[in-house]
Amino acid sequence: MSDRTKVTFATPGSVIFGVKPIADSLMKVVQRYNIDFKPFYAPIKIDGANKRVTFKHIGPKENLCVVNDDGTPDISGAPDEITMNYDMLHLAPPQAAPKFIRESELVNAAGWLDVNINTLQHVKYPNIFGLGDVAALPTAKTGAAIRKQVPVLIANILHLIKNNTLDKKIYEGYSSCPLVTGYGKMILAEFNYKNEFTLIQNSNKCWF
Ligand SMILES: Cc1cc2nc3c(=O)[nH]c(=O)nc-3n(C[C@H](O)[C@H](O)[C@H](O)COP(=O)(O)OP(=O)(O)OC[C@H]3O[C@@H](n4cnc5c(N)ncnc54)[C@H](O)[C@@H]3O)c2cc1C
């Protein structure tokens, strides 16, 4: 339907994806579909009745830019606010831990369960461990990530019970996002805390 539609991808972030090889591939997809990519733009107002959405530029002024169709930045002066009509609007709502966790003593300043990012042990209470979406782990919150967190958490709890110390296993931030890019096409974006593009060897199982 690309001849009859106009697609805009606006993000408050500076890039389409935090892992460079994946971002490079996604920018090719953006060009292929003629998508208008707008970094540094956050949604601030939705007029549902009239189907209009307003985005505000939230980056530093010197970064005011739009990206041309060929992927090069155009710094000739993008507007501070953009209001556009839409037929379909897809937004990712802000994420938060459940209220009873957020209001407990277990969280960091941002409201997530305050665990060590490698051992998954709580930073204040050694008999508490955490994983999954609720945990303050600086990686994408996915089921794929949990799959790699579980063995570490289990090993550490068992080791703690038996020897009063933690196991040597650590979680390095693995997560993965299946990014559908067309009919029969997908980028399996796998990465870790260092935003390195990782690949599970002998991975013939599907977990999403
Ligand atoms: C649209 C969408 C698509 C996704 N696609 C993928 C994908 O393709 N691949 C992938 O790997 N991941 C994907 N994810 C992410 C994945 O679903 C989550 O990372 C995962 O489900 C988190 O598991 P969790 O057990 O940590 O939290 P949750 O699944 O959120 O489980 C928490 C549970 O706690 C319960 N709860 C909350 N408060 C209380 C309370 N007071 N008392 C008792 N219970 C309570 C909730 O009801 C819930 O059942 C997707 C997520 C979404 C929303």
PDBQT file of the ligand as one rigid body, heavy atoms in Angstrom, charges set to zero:
ROOT
HETATM    1  C1  LIG A 301       2.896  -6.483  22.751  1.00  0.00    +0.000 C 
HETATM    2  C2  LIG A 301       4.085  -7.186  23.334  1.00  0.00    +0.000 A 
HETATM    3  C3  LIG A 301       4.852  -7.998  22.506  1.00  0.00    +0.000 A 
HETATM    4  C4  LIG A 301       5.948  -8.664  23.007  1.00  0.00    +0.000 A 
HETATM    5  N1  LIG A 301       6.682  -9.459  22.167  1.00  0.00    +0.000 NA
HETATM    6  C5  LIG A 301       7.731 -10.150  22.644  1.00  0.00    +0.000 A 
HETATM    7  C6  LIG A 301       8.473 -11.031  21.789  1.00  0.00    +0.000 A 
HETATM    8  O1  LIG A 301       8.170 -11.184  20.606  1.00  0.00    +0.000 OA
HETATM    9  N2  LIG A 301       9.536 -11.684  22.305  1.00  0.00    +0.000 N 
HETATM   10  C7  LIG A 301       9.875 -11.553  23.613  1.00  0.00    +0.000 A 
HETATM   11  O2  LIG A 301      10.835 -12.198  24.032  1.00  0.00    +0.000 OA
HETATM   12  N3  LIG A 301       9.202 -10.718  24.458  1.00  0.00    +0.000 NA
HETATM   13  C8  LIG A 301       8.136 -10.028  24.011  1.00  0.00    +0.000 A 
HETATM   14  N4  LIG A 301       7.429  -9.188  24.850  1.00  0.00    +0.000 N 
HETATM   15  C9  LIG A 301       7.888  -8.983  26.232  1.00  0.00    +0.000 C 
HETATM   16  C10 LIG A 301       7.464 -10.085  27.188  1.00  0.00    +0.000 C 
HETATM   17  O3  LIG A 301       6.064 -10.322  27.033  1.00  0.00    +0.000 OA
HETATM   18  C11 LIG A 301       7.760  -9.649  28.631  1.00  0.00    +0.000 C 
HETATM   19  O4  LIG A 301       9.128  -9.262  28.729  1.00  0.00    +0.000 OA
HETATM   20  C12 LIG A 301       7.493 -10.756  29.620  1.00  0.00    +0.000 C 
HETATM   21  O5  LIG A 301       6.169 -11.203  29.547  1.00  0.00    +0.000 OA
HETATM   22  C13 LIG A 301       7.759 -10.265  31.051  1.00  0.00    +0.000 C 
HETATM   23  O6  LIG A 301       7.530 -11.315  31.936  1.00  0.00    +0.000 OA
HETATM   24  P1  LIG A 301       7.462 -11.026  33.467  1.00  0.00    +0.000 P 
HETATM   25  O7  LIG A 301       7.086 -12.336  34.104  1.00  0.00    +0.000 OA
HETATM   26  O8  LIG A 301       8.686 -10.334  33.958  1.00  0.00    +0.000 OA
HETATM   27  O9  LIG A 301       6.283  -9.949  33.662  1.00  0.00    +0.000 OA
HETATM   28  P2  LIG A 301       4.740 -10.127  33.302  1.00  0.00    +0.000 P 
HETATM   29  O10 LIG A 301       4.557 -11.069  32.144  1.00  0.00    +0.000 OA
HETATM   30  O11 LIG A 301       4.210  -8.734  33.183  1.00  0.00    +0.000 OA
HETATM   31  O12 LIG A 301       4.148 -10.845  34.586  1.00  0.00    +0.000 OA
HETATM   32  C14 LIG A 301       3.913 -10.145  35.774  1.00  0.00    +0.000 C 
HETATM   33  C15 LIG A 301       2.666 -10.762  36.403  1.00  0.00    +0.000 C 
HETATM   34  O13 LIG A 301       2.465 -10.192  37.693  1.00  0.00    +0.000 OA
HETATM   35  C16 LIG A 301       1.088 -10.003  37.865  1.00  0.00    +0.000 C 
HETATM   36  N5  LIG A 301       0.849  -9.009  38.936  1.00  0.00    +0.000 N 
HETATM   37  C17 LIG A 301       0.981  -7.663  38.873  1.00  0.00    +0.000 A 
HETATM   38  N6  LIG A 301       0.665  -7.112  40.049  1.00  0.00    +0.000 NA
HETATM   39  C18 LIG A 301       0.341  -8.137  40.893  1.00  0.00    +0.000 A 
HETATM   40  C19 LIG A 301      -0.055  -8.202  42.266  1.00  0.00    +0.000 A 
HETATM   41  N7  LIG A 301      -0.215  -7.114  43.029  1.00  0.00    +0.000 N 
HETATM   42  N8  LIG A 301      -0.285  -9.418  42.798  1.00  0.00    +0.000 NA
HETATM   43  C20 LIG A 301      -0.137 -10.541  42.052  1.00  0.00    +0.000 A 
HETATM   44  N9  LIG A 301       0.244 -10.546  40.757  1.00  0.00    +0.000 NA
HETATM   45  C21 LIG A 301       0.474  -9.348  40.201  1.00  0.00    +0.000 A 
HETATM   46  C22 LIG A 301       0.603  -9.534  36.494  1.00  0.00    +0.000 C 
HETATM   47  O14 LIG A 301      -0.768  -9.746  36.368  1.00  0.00    +0.000 OA
HETATM   48  C23 LIG A 301       1.412 -10.461  35.583  1.00  0.00    +0.000 C 
HETATM   49  O15 LIG A 301       0.758 -11.668  35.318  1.00  0.00    +0.000 OA
HETATM   50  C24 LIG A 301       6.314  -8.514  24.374  1.00  0.00    +0.000 A 
HETATM   51  C25 LIG A 301       5.532  -7.706  25.203  1.00  0.00    +0.000 A 
HETATM   52  C26 LIG A 301       4.435  -7.044  24.687  1.00  0.00    +0.000 A 
HETATM   53  C27 LIG A 301       3.594  -6.179  25.613  1.00  0.00    +0.000 C 
ENDROOT
TORSDOF 0
